[in-house]
Each structure stands twice: as C-alpha cells, then as structure tokens.
Amino acid sequence: MKKLIATTAVAMALAAGVSGAAFAQSKLSEAERADFRAEVRAYLMENPEVLMEAIAVLEERRNAEAAANDIALLQTNADEIFNDPASWVGGNPDGDITVVEFMDYRCGYCKKAFEEVAELIESDGNIRFVVKEFPILGEQSELASRFAVAVLQVEGAEAYEKAHDALMVMRADVTAESLAALGAEVGLADTDAVMARMTSPEVTAVIEANRALAQRLDVNGTPTFVIDETLVRGYVPLDGMRQIVDGQRKG
C-alpha cells in the first residue's frame, strides 16, 4: 500500500510541475514536504477510487509476471514434467494437450477432482494425462504413493491405473493390511512382490524426483496441474479445466 501511495504521489508531483529529479533527490524543504503530503492525502480522500485503480493495475502486473515466471519454469523443466518415464501416462498417449497432475491420495481436493479429471479426459478424447505421485500429507500419503509406484514398476501401467483409481476413492486408513487388501481387490498378480517393492530404492527415487521437481516449480500443494503451458495451483472445477484446455489449443 505504501508503494502504491508513493507511486501516486510521484505522478501527482509531476502533474503539479515538480521536477522528477528534484523530487527523487528529496530537495523539498520540510515545509514543502508537509504541504505536498497534505495535498496527496486530501486528493486521495476525495478520490479513493484512484487507489482501487492503482491496486487493480498492480495486481494485473503481478499476475502477468507470475504467469511469465511459470511459463519459464515449465519450459526449463519440460522434459521431466511431460516425458518422465517413471510416471504413469493415461488418456490418449498421442493427445494434442498434456495434463499433468501432482497429487496426494489423502488430499480431499484431489479426491474431489478425481472424477472431474476422468470426465475431462474421457469427454475430450485428445488429452494425454500424466500422474506425478506427490505425497505431502503424512505417513499414510507416503504409503499410498509407494504402493502405487511399486504397482507400476512390478505389474505395469494397466495395474497401476486400477490401483490408482482404487486409492483415490479409498476411505479407510492406509496401512500395510489395507493396501494388501486393495491389491487383492484390484486383481494384482503378485501383491506380495508389490508390498516388498514399496521400500526399494527404485520407488524412493521416483518420489524424491517428483518432490524435487515440485520444489523447482514452486509447487507446495495438491492438486497442482500443468496443462501444457499453464501451471494451475489448486483445485479447478471441470468447466474451468475445459476452458484452460481450450485456451491452450487456441494458443
């Protein structure tokens, strides 16, 4: 707010005929400064909409800067975001738009977005979908993600999709016992092998790589989506996601 007032003050000073150089070098006397401040205050009190306009302009500039920064981050890390061989790929592998989701199985908003993301992918038909296991909500989140990554590594993409979907709708506590039961429920060929794989260095490496990538992208919450060149932090309703996808297609 002080910065906004200072900016407004500079503009008013220039409009009143005070030279920018003199103003910048603080050559006004104390009495002149007091008079100037009184004039600024009186103007703002009479025209408070000026502050609102300035705030709106500042917010617009900050949003533009943030968007430009996000694009730069996505471009720098594009290969790890979109082409990481350790991440599951669903939807249309040849789709013209890629949606990447950083998710946590214990995240309420991830669960809320789950069906909407599935509907987006199914109804669109031309979206490539990448899942980034990003457990940040405690031990149960970690266990669930380790199980999912282990399924992918041991039994492949089709088994992962089934396990992932089951974990997204799971309401019970995540424990070794509940995960083993879930493995049997979704028809894993060798649940014991998956359970043994969970603590392996290979599974740990995937999760640590996702966390490092999230840190570089300034992602600290779930769900977070990358939709081609747009980084979306937080839950977005289905209609909003469709608008973003359409916007990316139009360029």
Secondary structure as UniProt FT lines:
FT   HELIX           2..15
FT   TURN            16..17
FT   HELIX           20..24
FT   TURN            25..26
FT   HELIX           30..46
FT   HELIX           49..76
FT   HELIX           78..82
FT   TURN            85..86
FT   STRAND          88..91
FT   TURN            93..94
FT   STRAND          97..103
FT   TURN            105..106
FT   HELIX           108..124
FT   STRAND          127..133
FT   HELIX           139..155
FT   HELIX           157..169
FT   HELIX           176..185
FT   TURN            186..187
FT   HELIX           191..197
FT   TURN            198..199
FT   HELIX           201..216
FT   TURN            217..218
FT   STRAND          224..227
FT   TURN            228..229
FT   STRAND          230..233
FT   HELIX           238..250
//
